[in-house]
Amino acid sequence: MMFRRSIERALAFLKEWRAKRDAERHGIPYEDDMHLEKGDRRAMLISAFLVLIPAVILVLGIMVLVVWLFFFR
Protein backbone atom coordinates (compact mmCIF):
# COMPACT_ATOMS: atom_id res chain seq x y z
CA MET A 1 0.00 0.00 0.00
CA MET A 2 1.30 3.42 -0.89
CA PHE A 3 0.48 5.43 2.25
CA ARG A 4 0.49 2.65 4.84
CA ARG A 5 2.10 4.66 7.67
CA SER A 6 -0.23 7.62 7.17
CA ILE A 7 -3.29 5.41 7.20
CA GLU A 8 -2.11 3.53 10.31
CA ARG A 9 -1.41 6.82 12.09
CA ALA A 10 -4.85 8.17 11.14
CA LEU A 11 -6.56 4.99 12.32
CA ALA A 12 -4.65 5.08 15.62
CA PHE A 13 -5.70 8.70 16.15
CA LEU A 14 -9.31 7.83 15.34
CA LYS A 15 -9.23 4.91 17.77
CA GLU A 16 -7.88 7.14 20.56
CA TRP A 17 -10.42 9.89 19.78
CA ARG A 18 -13.30 7.40 19.90
CA ALA A 19 -12.07 5.97 23.21
CA LYS A 20 -11.93 9.47 24.68
CA ARG A 21 -15.41 10.32 23.37
CA ASP A 22 -16.91 7.10 24.71
CA ALA A 23 -15.26 7.60 28.09
CA GLU A 24 -16.68 11.11 28.32
CA ARG A 25 -20.17 9.88 27.41
CA HIS A 26 -20.14 7.29 30.16
CA GLY A 27 -18.84 9.68 32.81
CA ILE A 28 -15.41 8.11 33.07
CA PRO A 29 -12.72 10.79 33.31
CA TYR A 30 -10.21 10.60 30.49
CA GLU A 31 -6.56 10.88 31.47
CA ASP A 32 -5.90 13.88 29.19
CA ASP A 33 -8.65 16.06 30.68
CA MET A 34 -7.70 19.67 31.28
CA HIS A 35 -7.97 20.69 34.92
CA LEU A 36 -9.03 24.26 35.55
CA GLU A 37 -7.95 26.28 38.53
CA LYS A 38 -10.24 28.39 40.68
CA GLY A 39 -10.54 31.56 38.57
CA ASP A 40 -9.94 30.09 35.11
CA ARG A 41 -13.58 29.83 34.05
CA ARG A 42 -14.32 33.42 35.05
CA ALA A 43 -11.19 34.62 33.26
CA MET A 44 -12.22 32.79 30.08
CA LEU A 45 -15.70 34.34 30.22
CA ILE A 46 -14.31 37.85 30.73
CA SER A 47 -11.85 37.45 27.87
CA ALA A 48 -14.59 36.07 25.59
CA PHE A 49 -16.79 39.08 26.35
CA LEU A 50 -13.89 41.46 25.75
CA VAL A 51 -13.35 39.92 22.33
CA LEU A 52 -16.95 39.32 21.24
CA ILE A 53 -18.75 42.44 22.47
CA PRO A 54 -16.73 44.90 20.33
CA ALA A 55 -17.14 42.64 17.30
CA VAL A 56 -20.92 42.43 17.82
CA ILE A 57 -21.15 46.20 18.30
CA LEU A 58 -19.19 46.72 15.08
CA VAL A 59 -21.42 44.38 13.07
CA LEU A 60 -24.58 45.96 14.48
CA GLY A 61 -23.20 49.42 13.72
CA ILE A 62 -22.53 48.46 10.11
CA MET A 63 -26.05 47.04 9.80
CA VAL A 64 -27.60 50.23 11.23
CA LEU A 65 -25.47 52.34 8.87
CA VAL A 66 -26.62 50.33 5.85
CA VAL A 67 -30.27 50.61 6.90
CA TRP A 68 -29.87 54.35 7.46
CA LEU A 69 -28.20 54.81 4.03
CA PHE A 70 -30.94 52.92 2.20
CA PHE A 71 -34.08 54.12 3.96
CA PHE A 72 -33.47 57.41 5.74
CA ARG A 73 -31.21 59.32 3.44
C-alpha positions in Angstrom: 0.0 0.0 0.0 1.3 3.4 -0.9 0.5 5.4 2.3 0.5 2.6 4.8 2.1 4.7 7.7 -0.2 7.6 7.2 -3.3 5.4 7.2 -2.1 3.5 10.3 -1.4 6.8 12.1 -4.8 8.2 11.1 -6.6 5.0 12.3 -4.6 5.1 15.6 -5.7 8.7 16.1 -9.3 7.8 15.3 -9.2 4.9 17.8 -7.9 7.1 20.6 -10.4 9.9 19.8 -13.3 7.4 19.9 -12.1 6.0 23.2 -11.9 9.5 24.7 -15.4 10.3 23.4 -16.9 7.1 24.7 -15.3 7.6 28.1 -16.7 11.1 28.3 -20.2 9.9 27.4 -20.1 7.3 30.2 -18.8 9.7 32.8 -15.4 8.1 33.1 -12.7 10.8 33.3 -10.2 10.6 30.5 -6.6 10.9 31.5 -5.9 13.9 29.2 -8.6 16.1 30.7 -7.7 19.7 31.3 -8.0 20.7 34.9 -9.0 24.3 35.5 -7.9 26.3 38.5 -10.2 28.4 40.7 -10.5 31.6 38.6 -9.9 30.1 35.1 -13.6 29.8 34.1 -14.3 33.4 35.1 -11.2 34.6 33.3 -12.2 32.8 30.1 -15.7 34.3 30.2 -14.3 37.8 30.7 -11.9 37.5 27.9 -14.6 36.1 25.6 -16.8 39.1 26.4 -13.9 41.5 25.8 -13.3 39.9 22.3 -16.9 39.3 21.2 -18.7 42.4 22.5 -16.7 44.9 20.3 -17.1 42.6 17.3 -20.9 42.4 17.8 -21.2 46.2 18.3 -19.2 46.7 15.1 -21.4 44.4 13.1 -24.6 46.0 14.5 -23.2 49.4 13.7 -22.5 48.5 10.1 -26.1 47.0 9.8 -27.6 50.2 11.2 -25.5 52.3 8.9 -26.6 50.3 5.9 -30.3 50.6 6.9 -29.9 54.4 7.5 -28.2 54.8 4.0 -30.9 52.9 2.2 -34.1 54.1 4.0 -33.5 57.4 5.7 -31.2 59.3 3.4 
